[in-house]
Amino acid sequence: MGYQDSVFNQILKVIPGYQLDRLIDKYMGDFRVRTLGCREQFLAMLFGQLTGRNSLRDVVDNFNANHQHFYHLGCRGEIRKSTLADANKRRPVEIYQDLFEELAAKALTGKKRSETTQLVSLIDATTIVLNQTRFGWAKGHSGKSGIKIHTVYDLDARIPTYFEVTTARSSDLSSAKTMTYEAGRTYVYDRGYYDFQLWANIDASGSWFVTRLKKNSPTKVISKCEIPAGESHILSDNEVMLNQRLARSRQNPYHKTLREVTVQVEAKKDPIRLITNDMESSAKDIAGLYKKRWQIELFFKWIKQNLKIKAFLGTSENALKIQVLVAMIAYLLLRLLNKNPFCQNTSILKMTRLVATNLMRRISLLELFGPPPDKPSKGKIKPQRSLSFA
């Protein structure tokens, strides 16, 4: 029988060895490191994410129990808990940040723009509450501690293309102002990103936005658009201008006309006011885009339930960020794996469960995720001997 790589080793082939080594050298991750290198640290942390380990001791004991796989994984030897904890506290976070960005770009590579009528990204943030005693550095509101994960989620590829970890006190808007916006893409977000300067920046980049207006935001109607018959949920569709003067006599940085679409939502008593710089799409499409914003909420729910980003293996800011980054890398690896023909009929949740159970098995991915084998031919089944416990 020929040699068969473990499931873990086959998943790691998505990341060429030179790619990780290049990033480690770039940020001098292994400078003056004698025992546990950044590669071993990454392997152990990724193993913990893919198998759902609950503590650092749990990660180390189960990873070391599979020492027979170390040679093919590129791991030099067994890992100690104290050494891994120290690595998480001190190694450069930028190594894993760059690795995440390169994997996200790889997940988007090869998708032709003509295949998608509209490129859509969702912007939002989710908060994870932390123990104030253990995570005193993660200052939040009302005396609580926590972190906030700011995310840009590609709706078509179903992957995060950008994320940033900050303390819970940091506003959603401050992170959005540092993002780079891609021309020709539509960004959908809620009122947490209500800022006219942000809207002007997105418009200047050649992209579009769809968001909600606040109730007390006045607009001046320039012209009214006709609402097609049968779209009773669309109450109005107007070309509008924002006030040119803001509070404290500040000048409004957004000077162009906008589109205001008022939509009646079944679950809400009052209609919602949507604002966009997309003057070509129909009002129905604008309302549909904002409705799809809930996909990023489902993504946050999924990662909290299936990845280890709520119970942390270290208390320092560096260790916490590395754990969240490795969790996102694990998610991208599963998504990249899901693009293979033999995995496309397997849900991401089922893939996560199969990988967690079979990570160190020497079985091909085709056999693991492929269809079940044919049923054995019917015939006389020989009785098997049973163990006697008498």
Buried (B, 14 or more C-beta within 10 A) or exposed (E): EEEEBBBBBBBBEBBEEEBBBBBBEEBEBBEEBEEBBBBBBBBBBBBBBBBBBEBBEBBBEBBBEBEEBBEBBBBEEEBEBEBBBBBBBEBBBEBBBBBBEBBBEBBEEEBEEEEEEBBBBBBBBBBBBBEBEEBEEBBBEEEBBBBBBBBBBBBBBBBBBBBBBBBBEBBBBEBBEEBEBBEEBBBBBBEBBBBBEBBBBBBEBEBBBBBBBEEEBEBEEEEEBEBEEEBEBBBBBBBBBBEEEEEEEEEBBBEEBBBBBBBBEEEEEEBBBBBBBBEEBBBBBBBEBBEEBEBBBEBBEBBBEBBBBEEBBBBBBBBBBBBBBBBBBBBBBBBBBBEEEBBEEBEBEEBBEBBBEBBBEBBBBEBBBBEEEEEEEEEEEEEEEEEEEE
